[in-house]
Amino acid sequence: MTSIFHSNLSKDLSLILNNSDDYNVIIQVGKNQNVKEFQAHSVILRARSPYFKSAFSNKWVTKKNNMIMFTKPNITPRVFETILKYIYTGELDLTKQLCEDILELLIASDELLLEELVEYLQEFLIQQQKNWVQQNSVFILNKFASYKKLQDYCLESVCEDPQPFITSKNSLLLDKDILYNILERNDLQIEEIDAWNYLIKWCIEQTPGLESENNDVSKWTNENYKNLEKTLRQFVPLIRFTEISPIDFYDKVRPYKDIIPNHIYDEVEDFYYKGIIPETINLPHRIGKIESKIIKPKHANIIINWINKKGLRTINDPHYEFKLIYRGSDDGINNNSFKNKCKGQVASLVLIKVQGSEKIFGGYSSIGFNSIGNLLLIKNNNGWPSYYSLNNFIFSFENIKDTQNMKISRVVNSSKAILDYYDNGFNFGQGSLCMKYQNLYVNNRNGIYENNLNTDIVYTIEEIETFNVIRCK
């Protein structure tokens, strides 16, 4: 057995940092009136930072009286002191740090190739300072593009609740590539006319000679319109015009007809007047809002693709709404509550969050779970009522952040897709995925569903939700 004494090691290294008499490095940081020198040991800096390992190589190092002299004018003394303590002791105290200072610390940590610290600081901002991050999302999206975790969080926050974002004047300063990314996303929870109105405002702000101070259309010149068309051009194909009502299209889109490509405008008119599906505008419907505490819209997008049995959706694919009919934390996590709320022959989605794991389990039944009726009834050998479906599947996500390592198991024996058993809330395929009181069982080795979702763990259900899946088109 190995004994570990990290606490004393950290204290001893802290003493070396604060009371050093054998240092061999002097680092000067800051500029102008805010400059400070720090004493350090090259062996520790090289061991902890790939940046210093390279900087202190014989090829680059500068020495004076056998002392390594190093300058970093772009890092402030306050930030470098925090980093130096982390390098020596592995300790970091952010309790009194402003969010702006933490961002400054993040930039410096990235430059010094302190990967562990870069990851931690992003996670700290997301978990501990989420309100500040959301309120400053434009600043973060524009200035911190290289920090993927922070960028992804800001983009997801905007997509989940875009209204505060698009009504903020700062959002008109958003970088064009980031705006393109947002408008392209299927999980942007926005009315399409609101997306169009925001886009026009952004384009006016970004167009030379216009900006927000010159938004009186009646005073625009032909040159103004030409410049606005150049700004707008790349974004027009991202607007789902077919989801804008004819009245809104007439009032809010038609005034800009001259700066919308003719073929796109003509296709939209053909859609309104003749019902012809556009060929150029072939983006899928944006995902409707899903009132879930378990998954996010990006997961709903994946589930819709599974329902459609397609990798990617197009404008011709059905549009779905998710209607919440049962939530365990509100209605009770037990068989009776589930059966009372989730009955009848209706396409349904169940989602389960379990205790002691970040995994999310779920199942889609095109026929529902209980009290389905006799039309699809097939009695099995034990006399239990099984129901027929070709379209059912069960699935899992590794965690709420992951959309890459999910698993899906489609029904193989369609005559046993759903078992309506008295002792279960729901039961996919005689135990492939089933709820029994507060427990979830996952075992699809019986061949009724594809065999790639097995666990030998009996999970305790922490939260469970059921939605009616309504096909809108």
N, C-alpha and C positions, 0 to 999 in steps of 0.2 A: 504494500500500500504506500502510495506517494503522499507525503505531507506537503502542503502548500502554505507559504508564509508571505503572501502578496502585500498584506497590510504593512508589515515592518519594512519590506523592501521599498514600498512607496515612500514611507517616512524617511528612510535613510537617503534615498535619492533626492528627496526634497531638501535635506540638509546639505547635500553636495551642491545643489543649485543655489541655495541662499547663503551658504558660508564657504564658498569655494576659495581655495588658495592654490589649486593646481590646474586652473583653467588654461586652455590654450587657444581659445577663440574669443574675439571681441566682435560683436555684431552691433552695428549702428543702424537704427531704424528711424523712420519718420523723416520729415523735411521742414524747412523754414524754422519756426520757433518751437515746433513740437518734435524734438529729436532726443533720443536716449540711447545709451550704450548698455549692452548686456554682455555678461561674461558667461561662457559656456564651455563644454567639453566636446571636442570633435567626435570622439568615439561614440558618445551617446546620440549626438545629432545624426551622425551617419547611420547608426543602427536603427533609428526610429523614423527617419525621413529619407526616401529615395532622392528627394531634391538635394538635400545636403550631402548625401553620398556622392552625387555627381559634382556638386559645386566645390566640394573639398578635395577633389581629385588633384593629382599633381599637375594636370594640364591647366586647370583653371584657378587654383588657389593663389591668393596673394598673402605674403607674409612680411611682417615687420618685427625685427628683433625676435625671430622664431615664434611669433604670435600670428595666428591666422586672422586677417582683417577682412571683415565682410560688411557690406552695406545693403539695406533693403528700404529705400526711401518710400516705397509705395505701401508699406505696412506701418500702421501707427504703433507707438509704444504700448498703448493699452491693449491692443489686440495681440501684439507679439508676446507680451508678458503672459497672457492667458495661454497662448500656444506653447510657450516654453515650459510652463508648469505642466501642461498636458504631456509634453514630450518626456519630461523627466519622471512624472509621478503617475501618469495615466488618469489624473483627476481633472474634472471640468465642472465649474460652478457657474450656472447661467441665471441664477435666481435674481440677480440685480441688473442683469443685462437688458438693455432695450432691444427691441426687435431689429432696429436699424444696425445696432452694434453686432448682433448675431449674424446678420447678412454680411457685414464687413469681415467678421471672423470666418464665415463660410468661404468667401473669396480668397482670403489669405491661406486657409487650410488647403484649398484646392491647388493654389499655386505651389505650396510646399509639399504637395502630393501626399497629404495625410488622409488617405482614403477612408479610414475608419471614422475620422472626425467629420469628414464631408457628409457621409451617410447619416451619422448621428444628428448633426445640426439640421439637416433637412427634415428628419423624422421629428425632432424636437419642435420645430416651427409648425409642422403639420398637426402634431398631437396637442401641443401646449399653447400654441398661439394661433389657432385656426381662424379666429375672428379677424385678427390683424392681417393675416395672410389673405383672406378673402377680400377684405377692404382695400388691400393694396395689390390686388391681382394683376392690374395693368402694369404697374411698376415691375413686379416680379417677372411677368411673362416677357416684358420687353428687355429687361436687363440681365436676367438670369437664365438664359436659354440653355446653358450647358448642364444645368442641374435637373436631371430628368425627373427625379421623384417629386421635386417641388413643382416643376412645370406640369406634370401629369395631374397633381392634386389641384392646381389652379384651374386647369382646363376642365377637369371633372366638376369642380365647384361651379364654374360658369355654365356648363352644360346642364347641370341639375337645377340651377336656379338663375337663369340669365337675366331676369328682370332688373335686379339691382345693378347689374353690370351694364346693361345697355342704356340705362337711364343716367348713368354716371358720365359726367363730362369728360373725365379722364379716359374713358373707354374710346373716345374719338382719337386718341393718340396711339392706339394699339398698332403694333407692327403689322404690315400687310400679310406677311407669311403666317403669322399667328391667327389673324382674322380668317384667312383662307382655311386654315386647319379647323377652326371652330365651325364655320358655316358648312364645311364638308361633312361634319360628323352627323351620323344618324341619331345619336343620343342627345342632341341639343333639344332641350325641352322648351320649345318656343312656338308660338303661332307664326306661320310663315309670313304673314303681313307685317308682324313686328320685326322679323328678321330683315325684310325688305326696307322698312322705314329706317331701321338702324343703319343698314348698309348705305342708304342714300346720305344720311347725316355724316357717316364716317367719310364717304367719298368727297362730300362737299368740304369737310375739314381738311382733307388731304390734297385737295386740288389747288394748285397755285392760282391766285387771283380770286378765289372764292373764300375758302375758310368759313367758319361759322359767322363771322362778322358780315359776310356778304351772301346771306341766304335768301334774299328777296328775289325770287325767280323772275319777276317782271323786269328786273334791272339787268339780267344777264345778257351778255353779248353772244354772238355765234362762237366766238373764240372760247368763252367760258364753257359753253356746251361741249365743244370739241375736247377741251381739256378734261371735263368731267367724264366724258365717254371713255377716254383713255384710262382714267382711274378705275372706272366701274367695270371695264371690259372683262377682266379675268374672273370676276366674282359672279357675273350674271348666270353662268351655268350651274351655280351652286344653290340657287333659289328654286324651291319646288313651287313654281307658279301655279301648278294645277291644284295645290292645296289652299290657294287664296280664293276667297269668294268672288263671284263676278262683280259684286258691288264694290268691294275693296280694290279689285283689279282696275275697275273703271275710274275710281276716285283717286287712287294712290300710285298706281303703276302706269296707267295710260298717259299721264302728263309727261312721262319720261320716255315715251315711245321712240322718239328720234335718236335716243342714245342706247337703245336696246337693239341687238342684232336682229335684222329683219326676219331671218328664218326662225329664231326663237319666238319672237312676238307673233308671227303667223301661226306657228304650231300651237301656241296658247289659245289664240282665237279659235282655231279649228277644234280645240278641246272643248271650249265653252259652247260654241255654236253647233258643232257637229258630233261631239263626243269621241273624236279621234284621239287616241293616245299618242302623245308626242314621241318622236324618235330621238330627237336631240336631247331633250330633258328627260333622262332616263334614271335619275336618282330615285332610290326607294323612299317611301314615306318615312318621315322621322318617327321615332318610337314614341308612342303615347306615354303619358306619365304612369308609372307603376308605384302605387302607395305601399312600398315594401320597406321593412326594417332589416331585411335579410340580404337582398341583392340590390344592385344599382341598374340603371337603364342599359349599360353596356352588356350586362348579363342577360337582360330581357331581349336584347337584340340577337344574341347568340341563340337563345331558346326559340325565338321566332324563326330563325333560320333552320333550326332542327325540326320545328313543326312543318315548315315548308319543304323539308328535305333538300335544302340547298345550302351551298357555301356562302353565297352572297345574294342579297335581294335586289330586285329591280322595281321599276315603277309599276310593272304589270302584276307583281306579287300581291297577295292579300294584305290588308292592313288589319291589325288586331288591337283590341283594347283589353286591359286586364282589370276586372272588377273584383275588388276584395270582398270576400264573403265570410272569411273566418280568420281570426288571429288568436293564437293560444293565450297570449298575455292578457287579452281582453275577454275572451269567451271561455277560457279554461282549457288546459291541456289534458284531455281525456277522450276515450272512445266515444262516449255519448255526445259530448259537445261537437266533436268532429262530424259524427253521423247526422246530427240534427241540422247542422249548418251546411253540410256538403252532400246533398242528395239530389237524385234525379239524373236523367241522361243529358248531361251538358258537358262540353269540353272544359276540362279543369286542370289547373296547375297547382301542385303542392310544393312548398319550399320548407326546408327544415334546417335550423341552426342547432348544433349539438353542443353539449357542455364538454369542456376539456379538449377541444379541438377547434381549429379554424375552418375545418371543412364545412361546406354547405352541400346538403343533399336535396334532391328533388325528383319529381316525376310528373309527366304529362299524360293525362288520359283523355282521349278524344270522346269517351263515353261517360265520364264521371267516375264516382267511387262506390256509391251506395244507392239502394232503391232505384236501380237503373231500369227495371221493367223486364218483360219477358221476351221482347223481340230478339235480343242478343244473348239470351240466357242459354248456357250449356252446362248441364249438371255433370260434375266430375264423379269419379268412382266412389267418393266418400259422401256423396249427396250434397256437397257444398256448392252453392251457386257461383259458377264462373261465367265471365262475360267475354264476348268476342270483340277484338279490335286489332286492326292491322297497323295502327298509327301510334300506339303507346310507346313511351320510352322513359327510362329512369336515368339519372345523371348525378354528377358531383363536380363541384368546383373546389380547388385546394384552399382558397380563401377569398375574401371579398375583393382583394386587389388583383387577383390572378385571372386572366382570361386565356391563358395559353395551355395550362395543364389540366383542362377539364376532361371528364370522361362521360361518354354516353353509351347506354346499352339499350338497343331497340328490341321490341318484342319479337321473339322467334316463333313461339307456339301461340298463335293469335287466339286460339280457342280458350286460353287460360290467362288472357291479358290482365283481367281484374278478378280478384276473389272477394266476394261480399260475405265476409265471415263475421259472426256475431262478436268475437273476442278481439277484433281489430278495428281501429279507426279507418284505416285504408290498408289495402294489401295488393301490391303489384305481383302477379305471378306466383302465388302461393309462397310468399316469404322472400321474394327477390328484394323488395323494399316494402317494409310494412311498419305500421304504428300499432303498438300494443300498450295501452295506458300512457305512461310518460316515456316509454322506451321506443327506440327506433332500431329495427333489425335490417341488416343489409347482407343478403346471401343469395346471389343469383347463379349458384352452381347447378341448379336443377334443370337448366336448359330452356326455361320458358323465356328468359331474356338473355341477351348476349352476355357472355361470361367475362366481363372486364371491370366489374364494380365491386368485387367481393371484399369484405372485411370480416374479421372474426370477432369484432367488438360489438357489444350491445351498448348503444349510445343512449344517454339521457337527453331528452329533447329540452332545449333551452327556449326556443321560439319556433313556432310553426304558423304558416300562412297558407291560405288557399284562395285562388282567384278563378273566377269564371273567365275563360278565354273566348272573347267574342270576335268573330270574324266580321269586319266592317265592309269588306268589298270582295 
